[in-house]
Amino acid sequence: MKAEPGWFKYTFLKCGEAFIPKVRIDYRTISKRDEYENYIALYEDAGWKLISGDFHSGKHYFEQMSPNIDDEIFSDSESYSELYKRLFVYALFCFLISILCFFPLIKLYDFHMLTHPRDLFLTPGLWESSGFKFIAGFLFELPFVLWRNGAHIIWTVFFAASLICMIKSKMKEKALKDSSGNKGLL
């Protein structure tokens, strides 16, 4: 990929047989600095280089250093199960944050607008007009509607994404535990 300076244009070139490293993510928070250094060293010994993430972030992106390394950073279903458990905790934290943000939104938002979205547009006579006048008025007002209701839209997306991530990670964790033969141990 080659970016041209000053332009938002990228040219993709065929790479042929060149090695294209895979990138994988791991969610892990570690409380001690020496444990973190051992964690990074473990991945480097396995052929994965840390390209993003640090001691405080919890999210770590690893890049494959050579084509001879296995494509996956986890070697067994138990490791994957632990990954999905950590992802669930991360998504649960995001979900709880979204719940806490919901309470101030209750005070600020008129939920009548959900059943009557036309009331979001404040331009007088907009819905009675037709043709070009309607389209022009609608497009003029739309950025203001999004601006006034942006926090609610962002909250809804954040809430839904964290809830979906929680559900999917818990389902994958359970499926991996069941497939590894650990049924009934919890």
Residue, then its C-alpha position, 0 to 999 in steps of 0.5 A: m500500500k502506498a499513500e500519496p502525500g496530501w491526498f486521501k488516496y491509497t494505491f494497493l500493490k500486489c505483493g506476490e509471495a511476500f510475507i504479510p504478517k498477521v495481527r492478533i489481539d489479547y485482552r489482559t490486565i496485569s498488576k505487576r510490572d515484572e509480570y507484564e515484562n514476562y508476558i511480553a517476553l512469552y509472546e516474543d519467544a513464541g514469535w509475536k512482537l508487541i505493536s500496540g498496547d502497554f502496561h496500563s491499557g489491557k489491550h495488546y496487539f501482536e504482529q507475527m514476526s515470521p511466516n514460520i510462526d503459527d497463525e494463532i497466538f493461542s495454542d489450545s481451547e483453554s487459552y481461547s476460553e481465558l481470552y473470551k473470559r477477559l473480553f467478557v469482563y472488558a465488555l461488562f465494564c463498558f456495559l456498566i459505564s453505559i448504564l451509568c451514563f444512561f441516568p443523566l440522559i433520562k433527565l435530558y431526553d424527551f423519550h416522546m421523540l422515540t415514538h414521534p421522530r418528526d418532532l426532532f426537526l424544529t423547522p416550521g412547516l418542514w413536514e407540510s412542504s414537498g419536493f425540493k423544498f422538503i429535501a433542502g429543509f430536511l438536509f439543512e435540519l438533519p445535522f442539527v438533529l444529529w447534534r442535539n441527539g448525538a449523545h443519545i445516538i452514541w449511547t445507544v451504539f455503545f450500549a448495544a455494542s457492549l451488550i452484543c460483545m458480552i453475549k458473544s464472548k460468554m457464548k464462545e467461552k462456554a463453547l470452548k469450555d464445553s469442547s475441551g471436556n471441562k463440562g460440569l466443573l464450574 
